[in-house]
């Protein structure tokens, strides 16, 4: 069995290229982890709770970010498989102005909703919410060059761009915190680093496009209506998954004391390591599936190898957190918050299960199997209802999340068996 896995690792490109992006995203996540370590250590628990809750809100306001990148990656990978440089360039040029306008609109809406957000989250200052609008706007523009590199399967260049973004965010955050800017500085470091990432990625993408020389160039027209229609189910899918993995944080902030919400946020950040650990593998699988589908080639092979790799990473990461929860907590916070210890292990379980379900979701999206995303639509409202009814303790909240994560994975395994048949 082990010999077979080693042979697959050496021969199948999913393992090789996945390892490149796994390493790149791993380095990027280390910088991101150090960013949160600095925030946890330099900000009081209450303020860190505010920052983490605003990050959860950013995920919702900047939801088009992931949707745009997934959609553009899908279509660029598709036209890459159909060998049409003309179509790829048309997509990139046509979407630039549209995304820029979208960034201005959503940023403006965030500013208009700021007073209501302050009231709901029980904040004492509107400034962090206003700075959050800057993060949202910059995050919306960033997917365009990243999707170009992703769809063309320039995984090394994409990885280096991601590393640069996370590294600059860390350095800027340290400087801003040193200057005493607190939560506001933490948010501004994200905005500026995203803009730097865009500046780095565009020239690399331009060179990659110039280097495309297909033997049989196809001049294919692009129907932007198809792109917009594809964004709708992708948006619905990613929204539900964001809700599944972040709704508990917002509800805890609403139902519990700020200090308890802070402990919950600290534990969640540690647990989310498991959720993000296999991201590099998913990023390799997605364009490869879309590319193969465009060429009428087998797509299940990519998914099977990806899920093996992802499962190994999830199991390994979870075992480490289970074995050394105190060490992991001390690395992140420099202190031992006893209240976080029972939460960290539960988060490792829930995020590991969600990570596996996310792999299934990406496969459905890449192959346009839209009917199979239905389970992801019904679980967030179920989670909201259950937590709203049962939230006597933080562990009770997490036990509900674990139960739903396990149930969702079982449903996806049954669905995949049907897809395979």
C-alpha positions as a printed Julia matrix, in Angstrom:
421×3 Matrix{Float64}:
   0.0    0.0     0.0
   2.75   2.45    0.99
   4.79   1.5    -2.09
   1.78   2.19   -4.28
   1.26   5.62   -2.7
   4.93   6.48   -3.24
   4.71   5.39   -6.87
   1.57   7.49   -7.39
   3.32  10.45   -5.79
   6.23  10.13   -8.21
   4.17   9.53  -11.35
   0.94  11.49  -11.03
   1.15  15.26  -11.57
  -1.55  15.95   -8.98
   0.92  14.91   -6.28
   3.88  16.75   -7.77
   2.13  19.99   -8.64
  -0.06  19.71   -5.57
   3.07  19.57   -3.47
   4.33  22.78   -5.1
   1.17  24.66   -4.19
   0.93  22.87   -0.84
   4.41  24.18   -0.01
   3.58  27.66   -1.32
   0.26  27.89    0.49
   1.94  26.34    3.52
   4.54  29.11    3.6
   1.81  31.66    3.0
  -0.24  30.16    5.82
   2.8   30.3     8.12
   2.98  34.05    7.47
  -0.78  34.25    7.96
  -0.45  32.27   11.19
   2.33  34.59   12.39
   0.03  37.5    11.53
  -2.65  36.1    13.84
  -0.07  35.22   16.49
   1.05  38.86   16.51
  -2.58  39.96   16.72
  -3.4   37.52   19.53
  -0.34  38.53   21.54
  -0.54  42.27   20.98
  -4.3   42.74   21.18
  -6.43  42.04   24.27
  -8.82  39.05   23.84
 -11.8   41.41   23.45
 -10.11  43.35   20.63
  -8.94  40.19   18.92
 -12.51  38.94   19.12
 -13.57  42.12   17.29
 -10.89  41.62   14.62
 -11.75  37.96   14.03
 -15.46  38.74   13.83
 -14.78  41.47   11.27
 -12.74  38.97    9.25
 -15.79  36.69    9.27
 -17.88  39.63    8.02
 -15.28  40.37    5.32
 -15.74  36.85    4.01
 -19.39  37.62    3.4
 -18.98  41.12    1.95
 -16.06  40.0    -0.23
 -17.79  36.77   -1.2
 -17.58  37.68   -4.93
 -13.78  37.44   -4.52
 -13.79  33.67   -4.34
 -16.65  33.41   -6.81
 -14.87  35.53   -9.41
 -11.6   33.63   -9.01
 -13.31  30.23   -9.22
 -15.37  31.28  -12.25
 -12.51  32.88  -14.16
 -10.22  29.96  -13.34
 -12.84  27.57  -14.71
 -13.27  29.46  -18.01
  -9.56  30.2   -18.49
  -8.73  26.52  -17.84
 -11.48  25.55  -20.27
 -10.2   27.78  -23.08
  -6.66  26.67  -22.25
  -7.85  23.11  -22.88
  -9.51  24.25  -26.12
  -6.23  26.03  -27.1
  -7.67  29.52  -27.55
  -5.3   32.28  -26.46
  -7.68  34.78  -28.08
 -10.53  33.78  -25.73
  -8.32  33.87  -22.63
  -7.12  37.41  -23.36
 -10.67  38.55  -24.09
 -11.9   37.22  -20.74
  -9.13  38.98  -18.8
  -9.61  42.32  -20.55
 -13.4   42.19  -20.45
 -13.61  41.37  -16.75
 -11.16  44.01  -15.51
 -13.49  47.02  -15.74
 -16.46  45.01  -14.47
 -14.58  43.86  -11.38
 -13.27  47.36  -10.65
 -16.81  48.78  -10.68
 -18.03  45.89   -8.5
 -15.29  46.63   -5.96
 -16.4   50.27   -5.7
 -20.06  49.33   -5.32
 -19.58  46.67   -2.62
 -17.1   48.85   -0.76
 -19.68  51.66   -0.78
 -22.43  49.35    0.46
 -20.17  48.22    3.31
 -19.68  51.86    4.35
 -23.43  52.52    4.22
 -24.15  49.47    6.39
 -21.39  50.33    8.88
 -23.67  51.84   11.57
 -25.92  48.76   11.55
 -22.9   46.43   11.71
 -21.57  48.32   14.73
 -24.89  47.91   16.55
 -25.3   44.2    15.75
 -21.73  43.3    16.77
 -21.9   45.58   19.84
 -18.79  47.53   18.83
 -17.78  50.85   20.38
 -16.15  52.4    17.31
 -17.19  52.64   13.66
 -13.64  53.06   12.29
 -12.76  49.32   12.13
 -15.89  48.72   10.03
 -14.94  51.56    7.66
 -11.42  50.17    7.27
 -13.04  46.8     6.64
 -14.58  48.37    3.5
 -11.05  48.96    2.16
 -10.18  45.31    2.73
 -13.32  44.26    0.86
 -12.62  46.49   -2.17
  -8.97  45.43   -2.52
  -9.91  41.77   -2.09
 -12.36  41.98   -4.98
  -9.76  43.18   -7.48
  -7.11  40.61   -6.57
  -8.8   37.5    -8.11
  -8.31  38.6   -11.73
  -4.53  38.11  -12.07
  -4.6   35.18   -9.65
  -7.3   33.42  -11.69
  -5.27  33.96  -14.85
  -2.23  32.2   -13.37
  -4.44  29.54  -11.8
  -6.35  28.71  -14.99
  -3.14  28.49  -17.02
  -1.78  26.1   -14.36
   1.17  28.37  -13.56
   1.2   26.99  -10.05
   4.71  28.1    -9.09
   4.06  31.72  -10.11
   0.71  31.65   -8.35
   2.33  30.28   -5.21
   5.02  32.96   -5.18
   2.4   35.71   -5.59
   0.44  34.29   -2.64
   3.58  34.1    -0.49
   4.45  37.72   -1.28
   0.95  38.86   -0.31
   0.94  37.09    3.05
   4.5   38.14    3.86
   3.8   41.81    3.21
   0.63  41.59    5.32
   2.65  40.26    8.25
   5.38  42.93    8.03
   2.87  45.75    7.66
   0.79  44.46   10.57
   3.85  44.4    12.84
   4.71  47.97   11.87
   1.14  49.22   12.32
   0.71  47.49   15.67
   4.02  48.96   16.81
   2.65  52.38   15.87
  -0.33  51.71   18.13
  -3.03  51.45   15.43
  -4.58  48.31   16.93
  -7.46  46.69   15.04
  -7.42  49.49   12.46
  -3.77  48.8    11.62
  -4.43  45.06   11.37
  -7.15  45.7     8.78
  -5.11  48.26    6.81
  -2.22  45.8     6.49
  -4.56  43.42    4.65
  -5.71  46.13    2.23
  -2.19  47.26    1.32
  -0.82  43.71    0.98
  -3.62  42.79   -1.44
  -2.75  45.79   -3.59
   0.92  44.73   -3.55
  -0.09  41.21   -4.57
  -1.99  42.6    -7.56
   1.05  44.65   -8.58
   3.26  41.54   -8.49
   0.86  39.13  -10.23
  -0.07  41.21  -13.3
   3.41  41.32  -14.95
   3.84  37.57  -14.37
   0.47  36.89  -15.99
   1.37  39.08  -18.96
   4.56  37.08  -19.56
   2.65  33.82  -19.23
   0.16  34.89  -21.9
   2.95  35.86  -24.28
   4.48  32.43  -23.78
   1.32  30.58  -24.91
   2.02  29.05  -28.32
  -0.6   26.47  -29.29
   0.03  24.26  -32.31
  -3.57  24.68  -33.43
  -4.74  28.07  -32.19
  -8.55  28.28  -32.07
 -10.16  31.7   -32.41
 -13.15  31.2   -30.09
 -15.62  33.9   -29.13
 -16.4   34.47  -25.46
 -20.0   34.78  -24.31
 -19.81  36.78  -21.08
 -23.39  35.79  -20.33
 -22.14  32.24  -19.75
 -19.63  33.58  -17.23
 -22.3   35.55  -15.36
 -24.63  32.55  -15.29
 -21.82  30.37  -13.96
 -21.12  32.86  -11.17
 -24.66  32.47   -9.77
 -24.44  28.81   -8.67
 -20.8   29.28   -7.67
 -21.84  32.22   -5.47
 -24.58  30.16   -3.9
 -22.18  27.29   -3.26
 -19.4   29.37   -1.72
 -21.86  31.44    0.32
 -23.27  28.34    1.95
 -19.81  26.98    2.69
 -18.68  30.31    4.17
 -21.79  30.3     6.32
 -21.1   26.75    7.47
 -17.58  27.59    8.64
 -18.14  31.13    9.97
 -21.73  31.42   11.12
 -20.9   29.95   14.52
 -18.32  32.72   15.18
 -20.84  35.47   14.48
 -23.56  33.8    16.57
 -21.14  33.25   19.46
 -20.22  36.95   19.31
 -23.94  37.76   19.48
 -24.97  35.32   22.25
 -21.91  35.23   24.52
 -19.85  37.66   26.58
 -17.06  39.41   24.57
 -14.35  37.58   26.56
 -15.9   34.17   25.8
 -16.27  35.15   22.15
 -12.58  36.06   22.19
 -11.61  32.62   23.5
 -13.81  31.02   20.84
 -12.14  33.1    18.12
  -8.66  32.15   19.3
  -9.55  28.45   19.23
 -11.22  28.8    15.83
  -8.12  30.32   14.24
  -6.07  27.34   15.42
  -8.67  24.84   14.21
  -8.91  26.52   10.82
  -5.35  25.38   10.13
  -6.9   22.02    9.27
  -9.4   23.66    6.92
  -6.7   25.53    4.99
  -4.05  22.79    5.09
  -5.2   21.06    1.85
  -6.0   24.27   -0.05
  -2.99  23.82   -2.34
  -4.22  20.39   -3.45
  -7.71  21.74   -4.17
  -6.19  24.6    -6.18
  -4.37  22.11   -8.41
  -7.35  19.79   -8.8
  -9.85  22.45   -9.89
  -8.24  23.74  -13.14
  -7.08  20.23  -14.06
 -10.63  18.9   -13.86
 -11.96  21.84  -15.92
  -9.12  21.43  -18.46
  -9.73  17.67  -18.81
 -13.48  18.14  -19.13
 -12.97  20.63  -21.99
 -10.9   17.99  -23.79
 -13.42  15.2   -23.03
 -10.9   13.42  -20.84
 -11.39  11.58  -17.54
 -11.93  13.9   -14.56
 -12.56  11.4   -11.76
  -8.9   10.37  -11.74
  -7.88  13.89  -10.67
 -10.43  13.9    -7.86
  -9.5   10.46   -6.53
  -5.82  11.32   -6.21
  -6.67  14.71   -4.7
  -8.95  13.27   -2.02
  -6.27  10.77   -1.0
  -3.72  13.56   -0.56
  -6.23  15.78    1.26
  -7.29  12.99    3.63
  -3.67  12.32    4.62
  -3.08  16.01    5.34
  -6.29  16.37    7.37
  -5.62  13.26    9.45
  -1.99  14.22   10.06
  -2.8   17.8    11.05
  -5.67  16.76   13.34
  -3.54  14.15   15.11
  -0.86  16.77   15.79
  -3.37  19.21   17.31
  -4.95  16.41   19.37
  -1.56  15.29   20.66
  -0.16  18.74   21.48
  -3.08  21.18   22.03
  -1.25  23.09   24.77
   1.88  23.47   22.64
  -0.12  24.69   19.63
  -2.02  27.16   21.81
   1.19  28.48   23.35
   2.79  28.9    19.91
  -0.17  31.02   18.82
  -0.82  33.08   21.94
   2.31  32.83   24.08
  -0.1   31.99   26.93
  -2.22  29.06   28.04
  -5.88  30.0    27.91
  -7.37  26.95   29.61
 -10.8   27.9    28.28
  -9.53  27.31   24.71
  -8.18  23.76   25.16
 -11.49  21.83   24.87
 -12.46  24.05   21.93
  -9.26  23.52   19.91
  -9.74  19.74   19.59
 -13.36  20.15   18.56
 -12.42  22.72   15.94
  -9.8   20.33   14.51
 -12.52  17.71   14.02
 -15.11  20.03   12.51
 -12.67  21.79   10.18
 -11.19  18.49    9.01
 -14.65  17.21    8.08
 -15.53  20.48    6.35
 -12.25  20.37    4.43
 -13.14  16.99    2.94
 -16.64  18.19    2.03
 -15.15  21.26    0.35
 -13.17  18.98   -1.96
 -16.42  17.39   -3.13
 -17.98  20.83   -3.6
 -15.09  22.01   -5.79
 -15.41  18.92   -7.95
 -19.14  19.54   -8.47
 -18.41  23.17   -9.39
 -15.58  22.33  -11.79
 -17.76  19.8   -13.65
 -20.98  21.89  -13.37
 -22.85  19.18  -11.44
 -25.09  21.82   -9.89
 -27.82  19.51   -8.55
 -25.31  17.92   -6.18
 -24.68  21.18   -4.27
 -28.18  21.05   -2.74
 -27.01  19.61    0.63
 -24.71  22.61    1.07
 -27.75  24.9     0.78
 -29.79  23.36    3.59
 -27.07  22.92    6.22
 -26.36  26.63    7.07
 -29.97  27.45    8.09
 -30.03  24.19   10.04
 -26.82  25.25   11.81
 -28.25  28.7    12.6
 -31.43  27.22   14.07
 -29.65  24.61   16.16
 -27.09  27.06   17.61
 -29.81  29.63   18.31
 -31.75  27.02   20.3
 -28.82  25.26   21.99
 -25.97  27.53   23.07
 -25.64  27.11   26.82
 -21.87  26.61   26.5
 -19.2   27.08   23.85
 -18.56  23.33   23.7
 -22.24  22.72   23.03
 -22.06  25.08   20.06
 -19.04  23.22   18.68
 -20.64  19.8    19.2
 -23.5   20.95   16.98
 -21.0   22.08   14.31
 -19.17  18.73   14.44
 -22.4   16.77   14.08
 -23.43  18.78   11.01
 -19.94  18.56    9.46
 -19.93  14.77    9.82
 -23.44  14.44    8.4
 -22.55  16.64    5.41
 -19.49  14.49    4.61
 -21.56  11.29    4.68
 -24.09  12.85    2.32
 -21.32  13.87   -0.1
 -19.79  10.39   -0.09
 -23.17   8.93   -1.03
 -23.62  11.55   -3.76
 -20.16  10.89   -5.19
 -20.91   7.19   -5.47
 -23.86   8.19   -7.63
 -21.7   10.52   -9.74
 -19.14   7.77  -10.21
 -21.79   5.35  -11.42
